[in-house]
Amino acid sequence: MARVRLTAAHSIQGKTLKAGTIVCDGTGAIAGDTIWTGLNAAAYSNHMVALDAGAITIQAASRFTTNPSIAFIPGNQSIDG
């Protein structure tokens, strides 16, 4: 199981997901999570915050090894597309 919170809008599987969306790799998803089976170290971005041990493992293997330090999420990043 790996769950991350987006801190900026992302285009995933042809859909734009707003900042604040929780994305899960498909195992252990919680109601309201967006399932993305492509969540892995290669797809991990610097605008994702790891929420569990699985996501921390993915983050450690990615090129972004620390969580972003974002004080706020701009409004334009918080709109579903």
C-alpha positions as CSV (number, residue, x, y, z in Angstrom):
1,M,0.0,0.0,0.0
2,A,1.2,3.5,-0.8
3,R,-0.7,6.7,-0.4
4,V,0.4,10.2,-1.3
5,R,-1.3,13.6,-1.1
6,L,-0.8,15.9,-4.1
7,T,0.4,19.5,-3.3
8,A,0.0,20.6,-6.9
9,A,-2.3,19.6,-9.7
10,H,-1.3,16.5,-11.6
11,S,-2.4,15.0,-14.8
12,I,-2.9,11.2,-14.1
13,Q,-4.5,8.8,-16.5
14,G,-5.8,11.6,-18.7
15,K,-7.5,13.4,-15.8
16,T,-6.3,16.5,-13.9
17,L,-6.4,15.9,-10.2
18,K,-6.3,18.9,-7.9
19,A,-3.9,19.6,-5.1
20,G,-5.0,17.9,-1.9
21,T,-6.2,14.8,-3.7
22,I,-5.1,11.5,-2.1
23,V,-3.7,9.0,-4.6
24,C,-3.3,5.3,-3.7
25,D,-1.5,2.6,-5.6
26,G,-4.6,0.4,-5.5
27,T,-4.0,-1.7,-2.4
28,G,-5.6,-0.5,0.8
29,A,-7.4,2.4,-0.8
30,I,-9.7,4.4,1.5
31,A,-13.0,5.8,0.3
32,G,-12.3,9.0,-1.6
33,D,-8.8,8.0,-2.7
34,T,-8.0,8.1,-6.4
35,I,-6.5,4.8,-7.4
36,W,-3.5,5.0,-9.7
37,T,-1.7,1.7,-10.3
38,G,1.2,3.5,-11.9
39,L,2.3,5.1,-8.6
40,N,5.9,4.2,-8.4
41,A,9.4,5.7,-7.9
42,A,9.6,6.8,-11.5
43,A,6.3,8.5,-11.4
44,Y,6.8,10.1,-8.0
45,S,7.0,13.9,-8.2
46,N,8.3,16.6,-5.9
47,H,4.6,17.7,-5.5
48,M,3.6,14.6,-3.6
49,V,3.7,14.0,0.2
50,A,4.1,10.4,1.4
51,L,1.4,9.4,3.8
52,D,2.5,5.9,4.8
53,A,5.4,3.5,4.9
54,G,4.8,2.2,1.3
55,A,4.9,5.7,-0.1
56,I,8.0,6.6,2.0
57,T,9.7,3.6,0.3
58,I,8.6,4.8,-3.1
59,Q,9.8,8.3,-2.3
60,A,13.2,7.0,-1.1
61,A,13.7,5.2,-4.4
62,S,12.7,8.3,-6.4
63,R,14.8,11.3,-7.4
64,F,12.8,13.4,-4.8
65,T,13.9,12.1,-1.4
66,T,12.4,14.8,0.8
67,N,8.8,16.0,1.1
68,P,8.1,19.5,-0.4
69,S,8.0,22.4,2.0
70,I,4.9,24.2,0.8
71,A,3.2,26.7,3.0
72,F,0.0,26.9,1.0
73,I,-1.7,25.5,-2.1
74,P,-2.5,28.2,-4.7
75,G,-6.1,28.3,-5.9
76,N,-5.4,27.4,-9.5
77,Q,-3.9,24.1,-8.2
78,S,-7.1,23.2,-6.4
79,I,-9.4,22.9,-9.3
80,D,-10.4,19.5,-10.8
81,G,-10.1,19.3,-14.5
